[in-house]
Amino acid sequence: MKKILCIGAGYVGGPTMAVIADRCPQYTVTVVDINEKRIAAWNSDDLPIYEPGLDEVVKRCRGKNLFYSTDIAKGIKEADIIFVSVNTPTKTFGTGAGRAADLQYLEKTARSIIEHADSDKIVVEKSTLPVRTAQAMSRILHSNTRGLKFQIISNPEFLAEGTAINDLMNPDRVLIGGLETEDGQKAIEEVAAIYANWVPRERIITTNLWSSELTKLVSNALLAQRVSSVNSISALCEKTEANINEVTAAAGKDTRIGAKFLKASIGFGGSCFKKDILNLVYLCGYYGLPEVAEYWEQVIKMNEFQSRRFVANMLAAMFNTVADKKIAILGFAFKADTGDTRESPAISVCRQLLEERARLCIHDPKALENARLDLEDAEGDITYCEDPYEAVKGAHAIAVMTEWNSFKELDFKRIYDSMEKPAFLFDGRNLLDADAMYEIGFNVYPIGKKAKTHF
Ligand SMILES: NC(=O)c1ccc[n+]([C@@H]2O[C@H](COP(=O)([O-])OP(=O)(O)OC[C@H]3O[C@@H](n4cnc5c(N)ncnc54)[C@H](O)[C@@H]3O)[C@@H](O)[C@H]2O)c1
């Protein structure tokens, strides 16, 4: 029975290891973390992250072949294969601050592996890392004085929060990169054998280490670029009476373009897109490619422009002032079906509205706790509401920030009746039926479409 260890019990390590344990009963899977509270939550009925389907998978395996623990030393000693899934945020200090990846957590992990290991291991990079990190990992790990050998494998994770379990159960592809040596190829096969328990072989792609590391950054950059491309055109649609939904539906029919990820919105969020593009931008600068760096940086600038534009539109529509007006914020998570608010555009929108002295009432089905932490230091009048009807009562405007399906089920006639008039609805996700909302009485401002107003 092989033993798998994962260091880092976050949004990636937690669900990924649960699915591996579920699909591979012949492996023992242990997930460790330095965060005791997080591990305690993984061992409780109240898991530390919300993800549809996650509870069931964890309940099926926990205590059988899936364990969450803080005993990192024991985990390392016993493991044959170690996945490293620690956070790799953007550096906030020193050289490359604001762009480069902060690799201190990764390096600390490598150092604890050599401190506690007493046999050769395969170490799998699951975290998203700058290309060529495996070389640094290898050098640190081989600085051990006991002659231990480590094979470094890159196996980036492509799950999306909100659909993580489905993405893990039915991945478009699993990518495994290793050294082009005999030992490197053997290690690739060991890791591929795990996934082969449930993923068809043709979807398990093997490459050299550097292609695998770089592919993850490129995949996120390309996805974010689609969002920014569509959002840039949404601004033009609002000026020209073109309708972004019609434009993207027609453009997306071209099989070379494809229909997915062409939705206009207040912008992308999440812990990865911005950080990974910044990482790519930094790498391009480091390798002397300033034009390439500038090209990708524009994707982030467009994303920031979109949330500023959203607030500017709100102000203009509401007679150039929101001071002392109550604005109901519907949704705070960076997307639906997650409680994660990291880099959520709602953070920036709320902060801008607070600067304009608006009073905010925030509702989100899963992200209220994180919203409180995100706005902890923000000055102004903010309340947090479990009940959406409470959030909108007496509000001058509603701003939809997250595409929660449950928002579509709300009684908008009741909501309209409880609001100040004229009632404004700014739909940052084009979630609601603009015609129906207009019929109820709202002045409706979707993204990339003509506003529907009663003025
Ligand atoms: N969140 C996503 O959707 C997603 C998707 C694909 C890839 N990734 C990548 O996966 C990596 C992890 O992301 P995440 O969202 O799971 O982060 P996270 O912050 O939720 O989890 C990381 C965990 O690692 C732990 N940790 C840090 N240093 C440690 C150490 N020395 N020993 C033990 N534990 C340690 C932290 O306590 C934390 O719980 C990142 O590189 C990210 O870019 C994330």
The ligand as a Gaussian input file, in Angstrom:
#p B3LYP/6-31G(d) Opt

LIG

0 1
 N       -7.308000      27.950000      -5.491000
 C       -7.338000      27.505000      -6.721000
 O       -8.383000      27.518000      -7.389000
 C       -6.105000      26.940000      -7.358000
 C       -6.223000      26.190000      -8.543000
 C       -5.080000      25.651000      -9.113000
 C       -3.843000      25.870000      -8.521000
 N       -3.727000      26.617000      -7.392000
 C       -2.422000      26.785000      -6.782000
 O       -2.295000      25.863000      -5.709000
 C       -1.507000      26.415000      -4.664000
 C       -2.295000      26.393000      -3.367000
 O       -3.453000      27.204000      -3.528000
 P       -4.637000      27.202000      -2.467000
 O       -5.717000      28.045000      -3.034000
 O       -4.902000      25.787000      -2.062000
 O       -3.904000      27.977000      -1.248000
 P       -4.355000      28.020000       0.278000
 O       -3.758000      29.253000       0.835000
 O       -5.818000      27.780000       0.388000
 O       -3.635000      26.738000       0.928000
 C       -2.273000      26.623000       1.141000
 C       -2.034000      25.931000       2.493000
 O       -0.633000      25.654000       2.634000
 C       -0.328000      25.759000       4.010000
 N        1.119000      25.924000       4.201000
 C        1.898000      26.988000       3.886000
 N        3.175000      26.750000       4.215000
 C        3.218000      25.511000       4.753000
 C        4.258000      24.691000       5.275000
 N        5.530000      25.126000       5.299000
 N        3.943000      23.463000       5.754000
 C        2.656000      23.039000       5.736000
 N        1.627000      23.749000       5.235000
 C        1.909000      24.978000       4.746000
 C       -1.124000      26.966000       4.468000
 O       -1.276000      26.974000       5.871000
 C       -2.433000      26.777000       3.694000
 O       -3.415000      26.110000       4.453000
 C       -1.107000      27.821000      -5.130000
 O        0.157000      27.746000      -5.726000
 C       -2.152000      28.134000      -6.173000
 O       -1.670000      29.026000      -7.148000
 C       -4.847000      27.131000      -6.782000

